[in-house]
Amino acid sequence: MRRALAGIALAVTSMVALSFLIPLALLVREQARDRVTTAAEQRAGALSPVLALTTERSDVQQAVAELDSRDQLAVRLPGGDFVGTPHAPDEALHRAVRKRETLAMDIPEGWVYLQPVVLPGDRVAVVEAYVPAADLTRGVGASWGVMSLLALGLVGGSVLVADRLGARVVRSSRGLKSASLALGSGDLDVRVEPDGPPELQEAGVAFNTMADRVVELLAVEREMVADLSHRLRTPLTALYLEADLMSGTPGARRITAAVGQLESELDSIIAAARTPLAAGPATQEAPARPCEMTEVVALRLDFWSVLATQQGRPCERFFTPRPTPVLFPEDDLAAVVDALIGNVFRHTPQGTAFAVRVERTDRHVLLTVDDAGPGVEDPEAALTRGVSVGGSTGLGLDIVARAAHTADGELHIARAPMGGARVRVSFALAGPAARGVSAK
């Protein structure tokens, strides 16, 4: 922007300077010419009274010497003799004598002025005033130089002012850009000092207002999440009481364990929601320790197998014997497995078979969940956050997709060999397993 403003200022001021400089330069040249020619005409006119009184050569020579010391005046006497050095062409002199006409003309050496003087007896004398070419333009070059310097100073000053103005605008724009990037990266305390033109100052004030509103909305949202999570403690307490009434049965133990796990998750949510908002850019979390995907999937499948037996759902499993380390938190991986298997239970009728497979490629570990249900008609819509293909919240597959992206993997939905949906998630191998593959 600075370069553009400087270029505009240079173009505009140059055009303005030229539009004044060219006519002014011509005017200066004409004034210099008029000044010296007028002086020459006055000197020629001063000889006319002398010639009216006498045409004696000595008298005329004395008058010419008094009026001109640079040999720029000459007189053609009535007899044809000359006093001084003539410069006018003979034809012009004869014309002035014959027609008694005042003449002014340019000659190669400069400029001449012929003034005829009619004497008694129908005699004619001609006074010639000569101006050398150098005198016609004397001082013009210096005047042009001064005007050029003034024009250059005007252009340079306007470009400098435009550059300073552009620097101010650019500085304000860059400040807004940096603040926007910082706010987008999580620095909720970033603000800008309104600066620059009024429009940019208004934009800075609007940015600060927006940042304050974002902080306010985030605080309200986090407080709401904490409150909603806390409200779930009441039904959890009721479940604990029901489990106590059923004490001594296998179902009571399972319910107690599940409720305990749910209460632990709620405590984590409330603690995270109550944590003050970050005062600066989000700090990078410590890298997750590798976990064994096969072990996590086996544990979660054991949990779901109890419900599968109650609903008459045949369950197949296949786990690769090779190591399957992935750089992903174990709790988050368990949530991914629960989301995939839970979708089977929520979106297929009881008695529908499903299968869980853990396989390994050269660079990834693949988790595949197949079912024999109706399948997914629009896989792309199923991956859209908040959009459900089965009447749920639509967040399950989005959670899985984001987990796969975090672990350098992908999520694919297709038709399973069992006839229903196939959901396959890939996670990048971690640790020595991945390095060993690369070495090969």
WOQUI-V7510 format. One record per residue. N is the residue number from 1. SS is DSSP state (hx for helix, st for strand, lp for the rest). PSI is psi in radians with two decimals (* if undefined). Layout:
BEGIN
<<N & SS & PSI> <N & SS & PSI>>
END
This chain:
BEGIN
<<1 & lp & -0.68> <2 & hx & -0.77> <3 & hx & -0.68> <4 & hx & -0.80> <5 & hx & -0.71> <6 & hx & -0.69> <7 & hx & -0.71> <8 & hx & -0.79> <9 & hx & -0.72> <10 & hx & -0.78> <11 & hx & -0.81> <12 & hx & -0.87> <13 & hx & -0.57> <14 & hx & -0.77> <15 & hx & -0.73> <16 & hx & -0.77> <17 & hx & -0.75> <18 & hx & -0.66> <19 & hx & -0.49> <20 & hx & -0.61> <21 & hx & -0.74> <22 & hx & -0.92> <23 & hx & -0.65> <24 & hx & -0.66> <25 & hx & -0.74> <26 & hx & -0.68> <27 & hx & -0.71> <28 & hx & -0.74> <29 & hx & -0.73> <30 & hx & -0.68> <31 & hx & -0.69> <32 & hx & -0.70> <33 & hx & -0.77> <34 & hx & -0.63> <35 & hx & -0.83> <36 & hx & -0.59> <37 & hx & -0.63> <38 & hx & -0.70> <39 & hx & -0.67> <40 & hx & -0.72> <41 & hx & -0.67> <42 & hx & -0.69> <43 & hx & -0.71> <44 & hx & -0.70> <45 & hx & -0.50> <46 & hx & -0.34> <47 & hx & -0.33> <48 & hx & -0.80> <49 & hx & -0.61> <50 & hx & -0.78> <51 & hx & -0.51> <52 & hx & -0.44> <53 & hx & -0.68> <54 & lp & 2.59> <55 & lp & 0.27> <56 & lp & 2.36> <57 & hx & -0.73> <58 & hx & -0.71> <59 & hx & -0.71> <60 & hx & -0.70> <61 & hx & -0.71> <62 & hx & -0.70> <63 & hx & -0.70> <64 & hx & -0.72> <65 & hx & -0.61> <66 & hx & -0.59> <67 & hx & -0.46> <68 & lp & 2.21> <69 & lp & 0.08> <70 & lp & 0.28> <71 & lp & 0.76> <72 & lp & 0.07> <73 & st & 2.44> <74 & st & 2.67> <75 & st & 2.26> <76 & st & 1.97> <77 & lp & 2.82> <78 & lp & -0.50> <79 & lp & -0.12> <80 & lp & -0.11> <81 & lp & 2.76> <82 & st & 2.44> <83 & st & 2.07> <84 & lp & -3.10> <85 & lp & 2.01> <86 & lp & 2.60> <87 & lp & -0.27> <88 & lp & 2.61> <89 & lp & 2.62> <90 & hx & -0.69> <91 & hx & -0.72> <92 & hx & -0.69> <93 & hx & -0.81> <94 & hx & -0.65> <95 & hx & -0.72> <96 & hx & -0.65> <97 & hx & -0.81> <98 & hx & -0.82> <99 & hx & -0.07> <100 & lp & 0.84> <101 & lp & 2.33> <102 & lp & 2.29> <103 & st & 2.54> <104 & st & 2.23> <105 & st & 2.73> <106 & st & 2.38> <107 & st & 2.90> <108 & lp & -0.57> <109 & lp & -0.23> <110 & st & -2.14> <111 & st & 2.43> <112 & st & 2.65> <113 & st & 2.15> <114 & st & 2.16> <115 & st & 1.88> <116 & st & 2.55> <117 & st & 2.02> <118 & st & 2.19> <119 & st & 2.89> <120 & lp & 2.59> <121 & lp & 0.36> <122 & lp & 0.62> <123 & st & 2.67> <124 & st & 2.22> <125 & st & 2.63> <126 & st & 2.21> <127 & st & 2.22> <128 & st & 2.23> <129 & st & 2.21> <130 & st & 2.39> <131 & st & 2.08> <132 & st & 2.74> <133 & hx & -0.62> <134 & hx & -0.61> <135 & hx & -0.49> <136 & hx & -0.52> <137 & lp & 0.33> <138 & lp & 2.23> <139 & lp & -0.18> <140 & hx & -0.77> <141 & hx & -0.74> <142 & hx & -0.72> <143 & hx & -0.76> <144 & hx & -0.69> <145 & hx & -0.76> <146 & hx & -0.76> <147 & hx & -0.65> <148 & hx & -0.72> <149 & hx & -0.71> <150 & hx & -0.73> <151 & hx & -0.75> <152 & hx & -0.68> <153 & hx & -0.69> <154 & hx & -0.81> <155 & hx & -0.82> <156 & hx & -0.72> <157 & hx & -0.73> <158 & hx & -0.68> <159 & hx & -0.71> <160 & hx & -0.76> <161 & hx & -0.76> <162 & hx & -0.67> <163 & hx & -0.73> <164 & hx & -0.72> <165 & hx & -0.75> <166 & hx & -0.67> <167 & hx & -0.66> <168 & hx & -0.76> <169 & hx & -0.77> <170 & hx & -0.71> <171 & hx & -0.75> <172 & hx & -0.72> <173 & hx & -0.73> <174 & hx & -0.61> <175 & hx & -0.74> <176 & hx & -0.72> <177 & hx & -0.82> <178 & hx & -0.73> <179 & hx & -0.68> <180 & hx & -0.76> <181 & hx & -0.70> <182 & hx & -0.72> <183 & hx & -0.70> <184 & hx & -0.48> <185 & lp & -0.02> <186 & lp & 0.00> <187 & lp & 1.61> <188 & lp & -0.18> <189 & lp & -0.04> <190 & lp & 2.35> <191 & lp & 2.87> <192 & lp & 2.65> <193 & lp & 1.91> <194 & lp & 2.18> <195 & lp & 2.89> <196 & lp & -2.79> <197 & lp & 2.84> <198 & hx & -0.66> <199 & hx & -0.75> <200 & hx & -0.56> <201 & hx & -0.72> <202 & hx & -0.67> <203 & hx & -0.67> <204 & hx & -0.75> <205 & hx & -0.73> <206 & hx & -0.67> <207 & hx & -0.77> <208 & hx & -0.71> <209 & hx & -0.74> <210 & hx & -0.75> <211 & hx & -0.73> <212 & hx & -0.71> <213 & hx & -0.65> <214 & hx & -0.80> <215 & hx & -0.74> <216 & hx & -0.79> <217 & hx & -0.69> <218 & hx & -0.71> <219 & hx & -0.75> <220 & hx & -0.74> <221 & hx & -0.76> <222 & hx & -0.67> <223 & hx & -0.66> <224 & hx & -0.70> <225 & hx & -0.74> <226 & hx & -0.74> <227 & hx & -0.77> <228 & hx & -0.70> <229 & hx & -0.66> <230 & hx & -0.57> <231 & hx & -0.36> <232 & hx & -0.17> <233 & hx & -0.51> <234 & hx & -0.92> <235 & hx & -0.50> <236 & hx & -0.69> <237 & hx & -0.68> <238 & hx & -0.67> <239 & hx & -0.67> <240 & hx & -0.76> <241 & hx & -0.73> <242 & hx & -0.67> <243 & hx & -0.62> <244 & hx & -0.65> <245 & hx & -0.50> <246 & lp & 0.31> <247 & lp & 2.50> <248 & lp & -0.17> <249 & lp & 2.66> <250 & hx & -0.62> <251 & hx & -0.64> <252 & hx & -0.71> <253 & hx & -0.72> <254 & hx & -0.72> <255 & hx & -0.74> <256 & hx & -0.75> <257 & hx & -0.74> <258 & hx & -0.72> <259 & hx & -0.67> <260 & hx & -0.74> <261 & hx & -0.71> <262 & hx & -0.69> <263 & hx & -0.65> <264 & hx & -0.73> <265 & hx & -0.70> <266 & hx & -0.68> <267 & hx & -0.71> <268 & hx & -0.73> <269 & hx & -0.78> <270 & hx & -0.73> <271 & hx & -0.72> <272 & hx & -0.67> <273 & hx & -0.56> <274 & hx & -0.21> <275 & lp & 2.31> <276 & lp & 2.62> <277 & lp & 2.59> <278 & lp & 2.40> <279 & lp & -0.21> <280 & lp & -2.92> <281 & lp & 2.52> <282 & lp & 2.22> <283 & lp & 2.57> <284 & lp & 2.34> <285 & lp & 2.71> <286 & lp & 2.48> <287 & lp & 2.43> <288 & lp & 2.54> <289 & lp & 2.55> <290 & lp & 2.47> <291 & st & 2.73> <292 & st & 1.97> <293 & hx & -0.69> <294 & hx & -0.72> <295 & hx & -0.76> <296 & hx & -0.78> <297 & hx & -0.69> <298 & hx & -0.75> <299 & hx & -0.79> <300 & hx & -0.57> <301 & hx & -0.60> <302 & hx & -0.67> <303 & hx & -0.80> <304 & hx & -0.36> <305 & hx & -0.49> <306 & hx & -0.84> <307 & hx & -0.62> <308 & hx & -0.67> <309 & hx & -0.75> <310 & hx & -0.61> <311 & lp & 0.04> <312 & lp & 0.67> <313 & lp & 2.00> <314 & lp & 2.41> <315 & st & 2.18> <316 & st & 2.57> <317 & st & 2.54> <318 & st & 2.17> <319 & st & 2.26> <320 & lp & 2.49> <321 & lp & -0.21> <322 & lp & 2.72> <323 & lp & 2.52> <324 & lp & 1.05> <325 & st & 2.37> <326 & st & 2.53> <327 & lp & 1.39> <328 & lp & 2.39> <329 & lp & 2.44> <330 & hx & -0.71> <331 & hx & -0.72> <332 & hx & -0.65> <333 & hx & -0.69> <334 & hx & -0.65> <335 & hx & -0.62> <336 & hx & -0.78> <337 & hx & -0.75> <338 & hx & -0.68> <339 & hx & -0.71> <340 & hx & -0.84> <341 & hx & -0.64> <342 & hx & -0.61> <343 & hx & -0.63> <344 & hx & -0.77> <345 & hx & -0.56> <346 & hx & -0.56> <347 & hx & 0.10> <348 & lp & 2.61> <349 & lp & 2.81> <350 & lp & 2.54> <351 & lp & -0.09> <352 & lp & 2.28> <353 & lp & 2.70> <354 & st & 2.87> <355 & st & 2.53> <356 & st & 2.25> <357 & st & 2.44> <358 & st & 2.04> <359 & st & 2.92> <360 & st & 2.36> <361 & lp & -2.93> <362 & lp & -0.55> <363 & lp & -0.19> <364 & st & 2.79> <365 & st & 2.28> <366 & st & 2.21> <367 & st & 2.07> <368 & st & 2.30> <369 & st & 2.01> <370 & st & 2.67> <371 & st & 2.91> <372 & lp & 0.45> <373 & lp & -2.77> <374 & lp & -0.27> <375 & lp & -3.09> <376 & lp & 2.06> <377 & lp & -0.68> <378 & lp & 1.55> <379 & hx & -0.62> <380 & hx & -0.70> <381 & hx & -0.58> <382 & hx & -0.38> <383 & lp & 0.00> <384 & lp & 2.26> <385 & lp & 2.30> <386 & lp & -0.12> <387 & lp & 2.22> <388 & lp & 2.50> <389 & lp & 0.06> <390 & lp & 0.38> <391 & lp & 0.12> <392 & lp & -2.88> <393 & lp & -0.33> <394 & lp & 0.21> <395 & lp & -0.31> <396 & hx & -0.97> <397 & hx & -0.52> <398 & hx & -0.69> <399 & hx & -0.75> <400 & hx & -0.76> <401 & hx & -0.76> <402 & hx & -0.60> <403 & hx & -0.74> <404 & hx & -0.71> <405 & hx & -0.70> <406 & hx & -0.62> <407 & lp & 0.37> <408 & lp & 0.74> <409 & lp & -2.88> <410 & lp & 2.84> <411 & st & 2.25> <412 & st & 2.44> <413 & st & 2.26> <414 & st & -3.03> <415 & st & 2.24> <416 & lp & 2.68> <417 & lp & -0.41> <418 & lp & -0.12> <419 & lp & -0.32> <420 & lp & -2.42> <421 & st & 2.54> <422 & st & 2.12> <423 & st & 2.10> <424 & st & 2.24> <425 & st & 2.35> <426 & st & 2.45> <427 & st & 2.40> <428 & st & 2.44> <429 & st & 2.61> <430 & lp & 2.73> <431 & lp & -2.62> <432 & hx & -0.52> <433 & hx & -0.80> <434 & hx & -0.72> <435 & hx & -0.60> <436 & hx & -0.63> <437 & hx & -0.75> <438 & hx & -0.65> <439 & hx & -0.60> <440 & lp & *>>
END
